[in-house]
Amino acid sequence: MNNYTCAQCGTVGLAEGFIEDAGEHSRGYARWIEGAMERGIFGGAKRIGRTRRQIVAYRCPECGRLELFARDEG
């Protein structure tokens, strides 16, 4: 357990998790990519050369609020 406090209800000790991405061709987890989204020639998001970070989610065991953070990928 950790000492993170829920911004909604004040409960201390949030549960760590992650946001799953089960879409087509996904890697199984979501990432945050820096900058406004731009579409490439085939309609997908341009990602090359952009900073990427893994999204980590903390859930409050009392009210269910999610807090999301973008960590550096190792």
PQR file with spaces between the fields and no chain letter, atoms N, CA, C, O and H, PARSE charges and radii, in Angstrom:
ATOM       1  N    MET     1       0.858   -1.187    0.000 -0.4000 1.5000
ATOM       2  CA   MET     1       0.000    0.000    0.000 -0.0000 2.0000
ATOM       3  C    MET     1       0.897    1.242    0.000  0.5500 1.7000
ATOM       4  O    MET     1       2.064    1.168    0.387 -0.5500 1.4000
ATOM       5  N    ASN     2       0.362    2.359   -0.426 -0.4000 1.5000
ATOM       6  CA   ASN     2       1.118    3.613   -0.516 -0.0000 2.0000
ATOM       7  C    ASN     2       0.412    4.685    0.299  0.5500 1.7000
ATOM       8  O    ASN     2      -0.623    4.434    0.917 -0.5500 1.4000
ATOM       9  H    ASN     2      -0.586    2.419   -0.741  0.4000 1.0000
ATOM      10  N    ASN     3       0.983    5.876    0.291 -0.4000 1.5000
ATOM      11  CA   ASN     3       0.422    6.990    1.056 -0.0000 2.0000
ATOM      12  C    ASN     3      -0.308    8.002    0.183  0.5500 1.7000
ATOM      13  O    ASN     3      -0.583    9.114    0.633 -0.5500 1.4000
ATOM      14  H    ASN     3       1.823    6.080   -0.211  0.4000 1.0000
ATOM      15  N    TYR     4      -0.630    7.637   -1.066 -0.4000 1.5000
ATOM      16  CA   TYR     4      -1.371    8.551   -1.934 -0.0000 2.0000
ATOM      17  C    TYR     4      -2.770    8.774   -1.371  0.5500 1.7000
ATOM      18  O    TYR     4      -3.415    7.846   -0.882 -0.5500 1.4000
ATOM      19  H    TYR     4      -0.407    6.734   -1.432  0.4000 1.0000
ATOM      20  N    THR     5      -3.229   10.027   -1.449 -0.4000 1.5000
ATOM      21  CA   THR     5      -4.539   10.396   -0.909 -0.0000 2.0000
ATOM      22  C    THR     5      -5.504   10.696   -2.047  0.5500 1.7000
ATOM      23  O    THR     5      -5.154   11.389   -3.002 -0.5500 1.4000
ATOM      24  H    THR     5      -2.705   10.781   -1.846  0.4000 1.0000
ATOM      25  N    CYS     6      -6.719   10.170   -1.937 -0.4000 1.5000
ATOM      26  CA   CYS     6      -7.751   10.408   -2.938 -0.0000 2.0000
ATOM      27  C    CYS     6      -8.161   11.876   -2.920  0.5500 1.7000
ATOM      28  O    CYS     6      -8.464   12.425   -1.861 -0.5500 1.4000
ATOM      29  H    CYS     6      -7.002    9.608   -1.161  0.4000 1.0000
ATOM      30  N    ALA     7      -8.173   12.510   -4.087 -0.4000 1.5000
ATOM      31  CA   ALA     7      -8.557   13.922   -4.202 -0.0000 2.0000
ATOM      32  C    ALA     7     -10.063   14.115   -4.017  0.5500 1.7000
ATOM      33  O    ALA     7     -10.512   15.228   -3.742 -0.5500 1.4000
ATOM      34  H    ALA     7      -7.927   12.064   -4.948  0.4000 1.0000
ATOM      35  N    GLN     8     -10.844   13.047   -4.164 -0.4000 1.5000
ATOM      36  CA   GLN     8     -12.301   13.136   -4.036 -0.0000 2.0000
ATOM      37  C    GLN     8     -12.767   13.013   -2.586  0.5500 1.7000
ATOM      38  O    GLN     8     -13.500   13.872   -2.095 -0.5500 1.4000
ATOM      39  H    GLN     8     -10.479   12.143   -4.387  0.4000 1.0000
ATOM      40  N    CYS     9     -12.339   11.931   -1.888 -0.4000 1.5000
ATOM      41  CA   CYS     9     -12.892   11.650   -0.564 -0.0000 2.0000
ATOM      42  C    CYS     9     -11.862   11.690    0.567  0.5500 1.7000
ATOM      43  O    CYS     9     -12.234   11.616    1.738 -0.5500 1.4000
ATOM      44  H    CYS     9     -11.744   11.233   -2.286  0.4000 1.0000
ATOM      45  N    GLY    10     -10.561   11.807    0.231 -0.4000 1.5000
ATOM      46  CA   GLY    10      -9.533   11.915    1.255 -0.0000 2.0000
ATOM      47  C    GLY    10      -9.001   10.595    1.791  0.5500 1.7000
ATOM      48  O    GLY    10      -8.177   10.602    2.706 -0.5500 1.4000
ATOM      49  H    GLY    10     -10.259   11.867   -0.720  0.4000 1.0000
ATOM      50  N    THR    11      -9.442    9.463    1.252 -0.4000 1.5000
ATOM      51  CA   THR    11      -8.944    8.160    1.690 -0.0000 2.0000
ATOM      52  C    THR    11      -7.469    8.032    1.364  0.5500 1.7000
ATOM      53  O    THR    11      -7.035    8.408    0.275 -0.5500 1.4000
ATOM      54  H    THR    11     -10.111    9.457    0.508  0.4000 1.0000
ATOM      55  N    VAL    12      -6.690    7.501    2.308 -0.4000 1.5000
ATOM      56  CA   VAL    12      -5.250    7.297    2.112 -0.0000 2.0000
ATOM      57  C    VAL    12      -5.020    5.842    1.719  0.5500 1.7000
ATOM      58  O    VAL    12      -5.634    4.938    2.285 -0.5500 1.4000
ATOM      59  H    VAL    12      -7.043    7.196    3.193  0.4000 1.0000
ATOM      60  N    GLY    13      -4.138    5.620    0.751 -0.4000 1.5000
ATOM      61  CA   GLY    13      -3.788    4.278    0.322 -0.0000 2.0000
ATOM      62  C    GLY    13      -4.566    3.848   -0.905  0.5500 1.7000
ATOM      63  O    GLY    13      -5.545    3.109   -0.800 -0.5500 1.4000
ATOM      64  H    GLY    13      -3.640    6.355    0.291  0.4000 1.0000
ATOM      65  N    LEU    14      -4.127    4.315   -2.083 -0.4000 1.5000
ATOM      66  CA   LEU    14      -4.801    3.979   -3.333 -0.0000 2.0000
ATOM      67  C    LEU    14      -4.191    2.721   -3.945  0.5500 1.7000
ATOM      68  O    LEU    14      -3.002    2.456   -3.767 -0.5500 1.4000
ATOM      69  H    LEU    14      -3.332    4.915   -2.168  0.4000 1.0000
ATOM      70  N    ALA    15      -5.002    1.947   -4.663 -0.4000 1.5000
ATOM      71  CA   ALA    15      -4.552    0.709   -5.288 -0.0000 2.0000
ATOM      72  C    ALA    15      -3.969    1.011   -6.668  0.5500 1.7000
ATOM      73  O    ALA    15      -4.618    1.670   -7.481 -0.5500 1.4000
ATOM      74  H    ALA    15      -5.968    2.162   -4.807  0.4000 1.0000
ATOM      75  N    GLU    16      -2.746    0.536   -6.940 -0.4000 1.5000
ATOM      76  CA   GLU    16      -2.092    0.773   -8.220 -0.0000 2.0000
ATOM      77  C    GLU    16      -2.607   -0.193   -9.278  0.5500 1.7000
ATOM      78  O    GLU    16      -2.891   -1.354   -8.984 -0.5500 1.4000
ATOM      79  H    GLU    16      -2.219    0.002   -6.279  0.4000 1.0000
ATOM      80  N    GLY    17      -2.727    0.296  -10.519 -0.4000 1.5000
ATOM      81  CA   GLY    17      -3.145   -0.530  -11.642 -0.0000 2.0000
ATOM      82  C    GLY    17      -2.718    0.118  -12.945  0.5500 1.7000
ATOM      83  O    GLY    17      -1.837    0.978  -12.956 -0.5500 1.4000
ATOM      84  H    GLY    17      -2.497    1.239  -10.758  0.4000 1.0000
ATOM      85  N    PHE    18      -3.342   -0.293  -14.052 -0.4000 1.5000
ATOM      86  CA   PHE    18      -3.041    0.308  -15.351 -0.0000 2.0000
ATOM      87  C    PHE    18      -4.286    0.289  -16.214  0.5500 1.7000
ATOM      88  O    PHE    18      -5.241   -0.431  -15.922 -0.5500 1.4000
ATOM      89  H    PHE    18      -4.057   -0.992  -14.044  0.4000 1.0000
ATOM      90  N    ILE    19      -4.278    1.080  -17.277 -0.4000 1.5000
ATOM      91  CA   ILE    19      -5.391    1.162  -18.212 -0.0000 2.0000
ATOM      92  C    ILE    19      -5.095    0.209  -19.369  0.5500 1.7000
ATOM      93  O    ILE    19      -4.085    0.367  -20.055 -0.5500 1.4000
ATOM      94  H    ILE    19      -3.502    1.665  -17.515  0.4000 1.0000
ATOM      95  N    GLU    20      -5.960   -0.772  -19.591 -0.4000 1.5000
ATOM      96  CA   GLU    20      -5.747   -1.754  -20.646 -0.0000 2.0000
ATOM      97  C    GLU    20      -6.268   -1.214  -21.978  0.5500 1.7000
ATOM      98  O    GLU    20      -7.314   -0.568  -22.037 -0.5500 1.4000
ATOM      99  H    GLU    20      -6.780   -0.900  -19.034  0.4000 1.0000
ATOM     100  N    ASP    21      -5.526   -1.489  -23.027 -0.4000 1.5000
ATOM     101  CA   ASP    21      -5.949   -1.153  -24.381 -0.0000 2.0000
ATOM     102  C    ASP    21      -6.078   -2.464  -25.141  0.5500 1.7000
ATOM     103  O    ASP    21      -5.072   -3.098  -25.460 -0.5500 1.4000
ATOM     104  H    ASP    21      -4.677   -2.014  -22.979  0.4000 1.0000
ATOM     105  N    ALA    22      -7.301   -2.872  -25.432 -0.4000 1.5000
ATOM     106  CA   ALA    22      -7.543   -4.144  -26.110 -0.0000 2.0000
ATOM     107  C    ALA    22      -7.920   -3.941  -27.578  0.5500 1.7000
ATOM     108  O    ALA    22      -8.494   -4.829  -28.207 -0.5500 1.4000
ATOM     109  H    ALA    22      -8.118   -2.356  -25.172  0.4000 1.0000
ATOM     110  N    GLY    23      -7.596   -2.780  -28.110 -0.4000 1.5000
ATOM     111  CA   GLY    23      -7.948   -2.485  -29.496 -0.0000 2.0000
ATOM     112  C    GLY    23      -7.088   -3.237  -30.493  0.5500 1.7000
ATOM     113  O    GLY    23      -6.123   -3.904  -30.119 -0.5500 1.4000
ATOM     114  H    GLY    23      -7.130   -2.058  -27.598  0.4000 1.0000
ATOM     115  N    GLU    24      -7.439   -3.127  -31.742 -0.4000 1.5000
ATOM     116  CA   GLU    24      -6.714   -3.798  -32.807 -0.0000 2.0000
ATOM     117  C    GLU    24      -5.258   -3.357  -32.842  0.5500 1.7000
ATOM     118  O    GLU    24      -4.974   -2.159  -32.806 -0.5500 1.4000
ATOM     119  H    GLU    24      -8.223   -2.585  -32.046  0.4000 1.0000
ATOM     120  N    HIS    25      -4.343   -4.296  -32.912 -0.4000 1.5000
ATOM     121  CA   HIS    25      -2.890   -4.064  -32.963 -0.0000 2.0000
ATOM     122  C    HIS    25      -2.358   -3.378  -31.700  0.5500 1.7000
ATOM     123  O    HIS    25      -1.305   -2.744  -31.751 -0.5500 1.4000
ATOM     124  H    HIS    25      -4.573   -5.269  -32.941  0.4000 1.0000
ATOM     125  N    SER    26      -3.060   -3.492  -30.574 -0.4000 1.5000
ATOM     126  CA   SER    26      -2.608   -2.820  -29.349 -0.0000 2.0000
ATOM     127  C    SER    26      -1.528   -3.627  -28.664  0.5500 1.7000
ATOM     128  O    SER    26      -1.356   -4.813  -28.944 -0.5500 1.4000
ATOM     129  H    SER    26      -3.915   -4.008  -30.532  0.4000 1.0000
ATOM     130  N    ARG    27      -0.802   -2.986  -27.770 -0.4000 1.5000
ATOM     131  CA   ARG    27       0.237   -3.646  -26.986 -0.0000 2.0000
ATOM     132  C    ARG    27      -0.299   -4.122  -25.642  0.5500 1.7000
ATOM     133  O    ARG    27       0.430   -4.729  -24.857 -0.5500 1.4000
ATOM     134  H    ARG    27      -0.942   -2.023  -27.542  0.4000 1.0000
ATOM     135  N    GLY    28      -1.569   -3.846  -25.381 -0.4000 1.5000
ATOM     136  CA   GLY    28      -2.169   -4.301  -24.134 -0.0000 2.0000
ATOM     137  C    GLY    28      -2.236   -3.247  -23.051  0.5500 1.7000
ATOM     138  O    GLY    28      -2.903   -3.451  -22.036 -0.5500 1.4000
ATOM     139  H    GLY    28      -2.160   -3.353  -26.018  0.4000 1.0000
ATOM     140  N    TYR    29      -1.566   -2.132  -23.240 -0.4000 1.5000
ATOM     141  CA   TYR    29      -1.610   -1.057  -22.262 -0.0000 2.0000
ATOM     142  C    TYR    29      -1.613    0.279  -22.995  0.5500 1.7000
ATOM     143  O    TYR    29      -1.149    0.377  -24.131 -0.5500 1.4000
ATOM     144  H    TYR    29      -1.025   -1.967  -24.064  0.4000 1.0000
ATOM     145  N    ALA    30      -2.133    1.293  -22.342 -0.4000 1.5000
ATOM     146  CA   ALA    30      -2.225    2.620  -22.954 -0.0000 2.0000
ATOM     147  C    ALA    30      -0.969    3.436  -22.648  0.5500 1.7000
ATOM     148  O    ALA    30      -0.305    3.208  -21.637 -0.5500 1.4000
ATOM     149  H    ALA    30      -2.510    1.214  -21.419  0.4000 1.0000
ATOM     150  N    ARG    31      -0.653    4.374  -23.513 -0.4000 1.5000
ATOM     151  CA   ARG    31       0.461    5.289  -23.305 -0.0000 2.0000
ATOM     152  C    ARG    31       0.000    6.717  -23.541  0.5500 1.7000
ATOM     153  O    ARG    31      -0.932    6.965  -24.306 -0.5500 1.4000
ATOM     154  H    ARG    31      -1.193    4.560  -24.335  0.4000 1.0000
ATOM     155  N    TRP    32       0.663    7.647  -22.878 -0.4000 1.5000
ATOM     156  CA   TRP    32       0.442    9.073  -23.089 -0.0000 2.0000
ATOM     157  C    TRP    32       1.524    9.533  -24.058  0.5500 1.7000
ATOM     158  O    TRP    32       2.700    9.212  -23.884 -0.5500 1.4000
ATOM     159  H    TRP    32       1.420    7.446  -22.256  0.4000 1.0000
ATOM     160  N    ILE    33       1.117   10.293  -25.091 -0.4000 1.5000
ATOM     161  CA   ILE    33       2.071   10.803  -26.079 -0.0000 2.0000
ATOM     162  C    ILE    33       1.991   12.317  -26.078  0.5500 1.7000
ATOM     163  O    ILE    33       0.910   12.895  -26.190 -0.5500 1.4000
ATOM     164  H    ILE    33       0.162   10.553  -25.233  0.4000 1.0000
ATOM     165  N    GLU    34       3.141   12.948  -25.950 -0.4000 1.5000
ATOM     166  CA   GLU    34       3.214   14.404  -25.817 -0.0000 2.0000
ATOM     167  C    GLU    34       2.773   15.119  -27.094  0.5500 1.7000
ATOM     168  O    GLU    34       3.065   14.666  -28.201 -0.5500 1.4000
ATOM     169  H    GLU    34       4.019   12.478  -25.859  0.4000 1.0000
ATOM     170  N    GLY    35       2.071   16.230  -26.931 -0.4000 1.5000
ATOM     171  CA   GLY    35       1.666   17.076  -28.043 -0.0000 2.0000
ATOM     172  C    GLY    35       0.267   16.774  -28.543  0.5500 1.7000
ATOM     173  O    GLY    35      -0.311   15.728  -28.248 -0.5500 1.4000
ATOM     174  H    GLY    35       1.834   16.597  -26.031  0.4000 1.0000
ATOM     175  N    ALA    36      -0.259   17.717  -29.306 -0.4000 1.5000
ATOM     176  CA   ALA    36      -1.589   17.543  -29.889 -0.0000 2.0000
ATOM     177  C    ALA    36      -1.548   16.425  -30.928  0.5500 1.7000
ATOM     178  O    ALA    36      -0.533   16.234  -31.599 -0.5500 1.4000
ATOM     179  H    ALA    36       0.211   18.567  -29.545  0.4000 1.0000
ATOM     180  N    MET    37      -2.649   15.686  -31.061 -0.4000 1.5000
ATOM     181  CA   MET    37      -2.692   14.588  -32.010 -0.0000 2.0000
ATOM     182  C    MET    37      -2.760   15.104  -33.443  0.5500 1.7000
ATOM     183  O    MET    37      -3.554   15.983  -33.779 -0.5500 1.4000
ATOM     184  H    MET    37      -3.474   15.841  -30.516  0.4000 1.0000
ATOM     185  N    GLU    38      -1.901   14.526  -34.270 -0.4000 1.5000
ATOM     186  CA   GLU    38      -1.916   14.807  -35.699 -0.0000 2.0000
ATOM     187  C    GLU    38      -2.105   13.476  -36.405  0.5500 1.7000
ATOM     188  O    GLU    38      -1.548   12.463  -35.982 -0.5500 1.4000
ATOM     189  H    GLU    38      -1.255   13.812  -33.997  0.4000 1.0000
ATOM     190  N    ARG    39      -2.878   13.469  -37.467 -0.4000 1.5000
ATOM     191  CA   ARG    39      -3.123   12.238  -38.213 -0.0000 2.0000
ATOM     192  C    ARG    39      -2.148   12.128  -39.380  0.5500 1.7000
ATOM     193  O    ARG    39      -1.814   13.116  -40.033 -0.5500 1.4000
ATOM     194  H    ARG    39      -3.331   14.291  -37.810  0.4000 1.0000
ATOM     195  N    GLY    40      -1.708   10.911  -39.620 -0.4000 1.5000
ATOM     196  CA   GLY    40      -0.821   10.628  -40.742 -0.0000 2.0000
ATOM     197  C    GLY    40      -1.611   10.412  -42.018  0.5500 1.7000
ATOM     198  O    GLY    40      -2.827   10.599  -42.049 -0.5500 1.4000
ATOM     199  H    GLY    40      -1.979   10.108  -39.090  0.4000 1.0000
ATOM     200  N    ILE    41      -0.917   10.020  -43.059 -0.4000 1.5000
ATOM     201  CA   ILE    41      -1.519    9.854  -44.372 -0.0000 2.0000
ATOM     202  C    ILE    41      -2.595    8.773  -44.399  0.5500 1.7000
ATOM     203  O    ILE    41      -3.525    8.861  -45.200 -0.5500 1.4000
ATOM     204  H    ILE    41       0.071    9.868  -43.034  0.4000 1.0000
ATOM     205  N    PHE    42      -2.491    7.749  -43.539 -0.4000 1.5000
ATOM     206  CA   PHE    42      -3.479    6.667  -43.513 -0.0000 2.0000
ATOM     207  C    PHE    42      -4.501    6.837  -42.387  0.5500 1.7000
ATOM     208  O    PHE    42      -5.285    5.923  -42.131 -0.5500 1.4000
ATOM     209  H    PHE    42      -1.736    7.677  -42.888  0.4000 1.0000
ATOM     210  N    GLY    43      -4.504    7.979  -41.715 -0.4000 1.5000
ATOM     211  CA   GLY    43      -5.505    8.276  -40.697 -0.0000 2.0000
ATOM     212  C    GLY    43      -5.108    7.960  -39.270  0.5500 1.7000
ATOM     213  O    GLY    43      -5.804    8.358  -38.336 -0.5500 1.4000
ATOM     214  H    GLY    43      -3.867    8.721  -41.922  0.4000 1.0000
ATOM     215  N    GLY    44      -4.000    7.251  -39.078 -0.4000 1.5000
ATOM     216  CA   GLY    44      -3.540    6.937  -37.727 -0.0000 2.0000
ATOM     217  C    GLY    44      -2.798    8.112  -37.114  0.5500 1.7000
ATOM     218  O    GLY    44      -2.416    9.049  -37.815 -0.5500 1.4000
ATOM     219  H    GLY    44      -3.435    6.928  -39.837  0.4000 1.0000
ATOM     220  N    ALA    45      -2.596    8.059  -35.808 -0.4000 1.5000
ATOM     221  CA   ALA    45      -1.903    9.138  -35.107 -0.0000 2.0000
ATOM     222  C    ALA    45      -0.405    9.113  -35.402  0.5500 1.7000
ATOM     223  O    ALA    45       0.214    8.048  -35.408 -0.5500 1.4000
ATOM     224  H    ALA    45      -2.906    7.297  -35.239  0.4000 1.0000
ATOM     225  N    LYS    46       0.173   10.284  -35.644 -0.4000 1.5000
ATOM     226  CA   LYS    46       1.625   10.397  -35.821 -0.0000 2.0000
ATOM     227  C    LYS    46       2.279   10.277  -34.448  0.5500 1.7000
ATOM     228  O    LYS    46       1.930   11.015  -33.527 -0.5500 1.4000
ATOM     229  H    LYS    46      -0.329   11.149  -35.639  0.4000 1.0000
ATOM     230  N    ARG    47       3.234    9.342  -34.309 -0.4000 1.5000
ATOM     231  CA   ARG    47       3.892    9.108  -33.025 -0.0000 2.0000
ATOM     232  C    ARG    47       5.406    9.190  -33.103  0.5500 1.7000
ATOM     233  O    ARG    47       6.062    9.354  -32.075 -0.5500 1.4000
ATOM     234  H    ARG    47       3.518    8.743  -35.057  0.4000 1.0000
ATOM     235  N    ILE    48       5.966    9.082  -34.272 -0.4000 1.5000
ATOM     236  CA   ILE    48       7.418    9.010  -34.424 -0.0000 2.0000
ATOM     237  C    ILE    48       8.071   10.287  -33.905  0.5500 1.7000
ATOM     238  O    ILE    48       7.669   11.396  -34.256 -0.5500 1.4000
ATOM     239  H    ILE    48       5.432    8.948  -35.107  0.4000 1.0000
ATOM     240  N    GLY    49       9.083   10.108  -33.064 -0.4000 1.5000
ATOM     241  CA   GLY    49       9.838   11.230  -32.529 -0.0000 2.0000
ATOM     242  C    GLY    49       9.193   11.933  -31.347  0.5500 1.7000
ATOM     243  O    GLY    49       9.710   12.949  -30.884 -0.5500 1.4000
ATOM     244  H    GLY    49       9.410    9.207  -32.779  0.4000 1.0000
ATOM     245  N    ARG    50       8.083   11.419  -30.852 -0.4000 1.5000
ATOM     246  CA   ARG    50       7.387   12.049  -29.730 -0.0000 2.0000
ATOM     247  C    ARG    50       7.675   11.316  -28.426  0.5500 1.7000
ATOM     248  O    ARG    50       7.903   10.106  -28.413 -0.5500 1.4000
ATOM     249  H    ARG    50       7.663   10.594  -31.228  0.4000 1.0000
ATOM     250  N    THR    51       7.663   12.064  -27.343 -0.4000 1.5000
ATOM     251  CA   THR    51       7.844   11.480  -26.019 -0.0000 2.0000
ATOM     252  C    THR    51       6.647   10.609  -25.672  0.5500 1.7000
ATOM     253  O    THR    51       5.500   11.016  -25.862 -0.5500 1.4000
ATOM     254  H    THR    51       7.478   13.046  -27.354  0.4000 1.0000
ATOM     255  N    ARG    52       6.914    9.403  -25.160 -0.4000 1.5000
ATOM     256  CA   ARG    52       5.860    8.463  -24.763 -0.0000 2.0000
ATOM     257  C    ARG    52       6.052    8.082  -23.307  0.5500 1.7000
ATOM     258  O    ARG    52       7.178    7.901  -22.843 -0.5500 1.4000
ATOM     259  H    ARG    52       7.846    9.072  -25.006  0.4000 1.0000
ATOM     260  N    ARG    53       4.956    7.964  -22.600 -0.4000 1.5000
ATOM     261  CA   ARG    53       5.015    7.568  -21.195 -0.0000 2.0000
ATOM     262  C    ARG    53       3.915    6.565  -20.893  0.5500 1.7000
ATOM     263  O    ARG    53       2.804    6.667  -21.412 -0.5500 1.4000
ATOM     264  H    ARG    53       4.042    8.111  -22.977  0.4000 1.0000
ATOM     265  N    GLN    54       4.235    5.598  -20.050 -0.4000 1.5000
ATOM     266  CA   GLN    54       3.246    4.615  -19.623 -0.0000 2.0000
ATOM     267  C    GLN    54       2.264    5.281  -18.678  0.5500 1.7000
ATOM     268  O    GLN    54       2.657    6.072  -17.820 -0.5500 1.4000
ATOM     269  H    GLN    54       5.137    5.514  -19.628  0.4000 1.0000
ATOM     270  N    ILE    55       0.979    4.959  -18.837 -0.4000 1.5000
ATOM     271  CA   ILE    55      -0.058    5.491  -17.943 -0.0000 2.0000
ATOM     272  C    ILE    55      -0.240    4.529  -16.780  0.5500 1.7000
ATOM     273  O    ILE    55      -0.494    3.340  -16.975 -0.5500 1.4000
ATOM     274  H    ILE    55       0.660    4.317  -19.534  0.4000 1.0000
ATOM     275  N    VAL    56      -0.106    5.059  -15.566 -0.4000 1.5000
ATOM     276  CA   VAL    56      -0.326    4.280  -14.349 -0.0000 2.0000
ATOM     277  C    VAL    56      -1.574    4.839  -13.680  0.5500 1.7000
ATOM     278  O    VAL    56      -1.737    6.054  -13.568 -0.5500 1.4000
ATOM     279  H    VAL    56       0.100    6.025  -15.408  0.4000 1.0000
ATOM     280  N    ALA    57      -2.445    3.956  -13.240 -0.4000 1.5000
ATOM     281  CA   ALA    57      -3.710    4.369  -12.626 -0.0000 2.0000
ATOM     282  C    ALA    57      -3.747    3.948  -11.163  0.5500 1.7000
ATOM     283  O    ALA    57      -3.329    2.844  -10.813 -0.5500 1.4000
ATOM     284  H    ALA    57      -2.314    2.969  -13.331  0.4000 1.0000
ATOM     285  N    TYR    58      -4.247    4.830  -10.319 -0.4000 1.5000
ATOM     286  CA   TYR    58      -4.474    4.514   -8.907 -0.0000 2.0000
ATOM     287  C    TYR    58      -5.965    4.648   -8.642  0.5500 1.7000
ATOM     288  O    TYR    58      -6.581    5.642   -9.027 -0.5500 1.4000
ATOM     289  H    TYR    58      -4.586    5.727  -10.603  0.4000 1.0000
ATOM     290  N    ARG    59      -6.551    3.641   -7.979 -0.4000 1.5000
ATOM     291  CA   ARG    59      -7.986    3.624   -7.711 -0.0000 2.0000
ATOM     292  C    ARG    59      -8.232    3.729   -6.217  0.5500 1.7000
ATOM     293  O    ARG    59      -7.592    3.041   -5.422 -0.5500 1.4000
ATOM     294  H    ARG    59      -6.050    2.833   -7.666  0.4000 1.0000
ATOM     295  N    CYS    60      -9.160    4.593   -5.844 -0.4000 1.5000
ATOM     296  CA   CYS    60      -9.546    4.737   -4.446 -0.0000 2.0000
ATOM     297  C    CYS    60     -10.435    3.555   -4.054  0.5500 1.7000
ATOM     298  O    CYS    60     -11.424    3.286   -4.736 -0.5500 1.4000
ATOM     299  H    CYS    60      -9.680    5.152   -6.490  0.4000 1.0000
ATOM     300  N    PRO    61     -10.103    2.840   -2.964 -0.5600 1.5000
ATOM     301  CA   PRO    61     -10.922    1.695   -2.556  0.2800 2.0000
ATOM     302  C    PRO    61     -12.275    2.097   -1.963  0.5500 1.7000
ATOM     303  O    PRO    61     -13.163    1.255   -1.830 -0.5500 1.4000
ATOM     304  N    GLU    62     -12.440    3.369   -1.608 -0.4000 1.5000
ATOM     305  CA   GLU    62     -13.698    3.840   -1.006 -0.0000 2.0000
ATOM     306  C    GLU    62     -14.689    4.360   -2.042  0.5500 1.7000
ATOM     307  O    GLU    62     -15.828    3.897   -2.101 -0.5500 1.4000
ATOM     308  H    GLU    62     -11.719    4.053   -1.716  0.4000 1.0000
ATOM     309  N    CYS    63     -14.257    5.324   -2.863 -0.4000 1.5000
ATOM     310  CA   CYS    63     -15.204    5.956   -3.795 -0.0000 2.0000
ATOM     311  C    CYS    63     -15.006    5.544   -5.254  0.5500 1.7000
ATOM     312  O    CYS    63     -15.848    5.853   -6.097 -0.5500 1.4000
ATOM     313  H    CYS    63     -13.332    5.700   -2.815  0.4000 1.0000
ATOM     314  N    GLY    64     -13.905    4.850   -5.566 -0.4000 1.5000
ATOM     315  CA   GLY    64     -13.668    4.365   -6.915 -0.0000 2.0000
ATOM     316  C    GLY    64     -13.012    5.360   -7.864  0.5500 1.7000
ATOM     317  O    GLY    64     -12.792    5.031   -9.029 -0.5500 1.4000
ATOM     318  H    GLY    64     -13.221    4.599   -4.881  0.4000 1.0000
ATOM     319  N    ARG    65     -12.697    6.556   -7.404 -0.4000 1.5000
ATOM     320  CA   ARG    65     -12.069    7.566   -8.267 -0.0000 2.0000
ATOM     321  C    ARG    65     -10.738    7.044   -8.795  0.5500 1.7000
ATOM     322  O    ARG    65      -9.985    6.391   -8.072 -0.5500 1.4000
ATOM     323  H    ARG    65     -12.876    6.823   -6.457  0.4000 1.0000
ATOM     324  N    LEU    66     -10.455    7.338  -10.069 -0.4000 1.5000
ATOM     325  CA   LEU    66      -9.170    6.989  -10.663 -0.0000 2.0000
ATOM     326  C    LEU    66      -8.295    8.222  -10.787  0.5500 1.7000
ATOM     327  O    LEU    66      -8.756    9.284  -11.205 -0.5500 1.4000
ATOM     328  H    LEU    66     -11.067    7.868  -10.657  0.4000 1.0000
ATOM     329  N    GLU    67      -7.041    8.075  -10.424 -0.4000 1.5000
ATOM     330  CA   GLU    67      -6.022    9.114  -10.615 -0.0000 2.0000
ATOM     331  C    GLU    67      -5.033    8.545  -11.621  0.5500 1.7000
ATOM     332  O    GLU    67      -4.492    7.462  -11.403 -0.5500 1.4000
ATOM     333  H    GLU    67      -6.666    7.212  -10.085  0.4000 1.0000
ATOM     334  N    LEU    68      -4.785    9.258  -12.726 -0.4000 1.5000
ATOM     335  CA   LEU    68      -3.878    8.788  -13.764 -0.0000 2.0000
ATOM     336  C    LEU    68      -2.598    9.590  -13.774  0.5500 1.7000
ATOM     337  O    LEU    68      -2.621   10.810  -13.611 -0.5500 1.4000
ATOM     338  H    LEU    68      -5.224   10.138  -12.903  0.4000 1.0000
ATOM     339  N    PHE    69      -1.465    8.901  -13.967 -0.4000 1.5000
ATOM     340  CA   PHE    69      -0.154    9.529  -14.017 -0.0000 2.0000
ATOM     341  C    PHE    69       0.611    8.959  -15.208  0.5500 1.7000
ATOM     342  O    PHE    69       0.469    7.779  -15.532 -0.5500 1.4000
ATOM     343  H    PHE    69      -1.447    7.910  -14.100  0.4000 1.0000
ATOM     344  N    ALA    70       1.415    9.786  -15.855 -0.4000 1.5000
ATOM     345  CA   ALA    70       2.221    9.351  -16.988 -0.0000 2.0000
ATOM     346  C    ALA    70       3.672    9.218  -16.525  0.5500 1.7000
ATOM     347  O    ALA    70       4.349   10.220  -16.293 -0.5500 1.4000
ATOM     348  H    ALA    70       1.530   10.744  -15.591  0.4000 1.0000
ATOM     349  N    ARG    71       4.144    7.981  -16.392 -0.4000 1.5000
ATOM     350  CA   ARG    71       5.515    7.701  -15.955 -0.0000 2.0000
ATOM     351  C    ARG    71       6.433    7.555  -17.149  0.5500 1.7000
ATOM     352  O    ARG    71       6.004    7.164  -18.235 -0.5500 1.4000
ATOM     353  H    ARG    71       3.594    7.167  -16.580  0.4000 1.0000
ATOM     354  N    ASP    72       7.718    7.877  -16.937 -0.4000 1.5000
ATOM     355  CA   ASP    72       8.701    7.661  -17.970 -0.0000 2.0000
ATOM     356  C    ASP    72       8.814    6.162  -18.246  0.5500 1.7000
ATOM     357  O    ASP    72       8.797    5.357  -17.315 -0.5500 1.4000
ATOM     358  H    ASP    72       8.066    8.194  -16.055  0.4000 1.0000
ATOM     359  N    GLU    73       8.928    5.786  -19.517 -0.4000 1.5000
ATOM     360  CA   GLU    73       9.117    4.393  -19.867 -0.0000 2.0000
ATOM     361  C    GLU    73      10.598    4.087  -19.753  0.5500 1.7000
ATOM     362  O    GLU    73      11.440    4.857  -20.216 -0.5500 1.4000
ATOM     363  H    GLU    73       8.941    6.440  -20.273  0.4000 1.0000
ATOM     364  N    GLY    74      10.910    2.962  -19.135 -0.4000 1.5000
ATOM     365  CA   GLY    74      12.300    2.590  -18.897 -0.0000 2.0000
ATOM     366  C    GLY    74      12.910    1.911  -19.994  0.5500 1.7000
ATOM     367  O    GLY    74      14.083    1.544  -19.917 -0.5500 1.4000
ATOM     368  H    GLY    74      10.227    2.337  -18.758  0.4000 1.0000
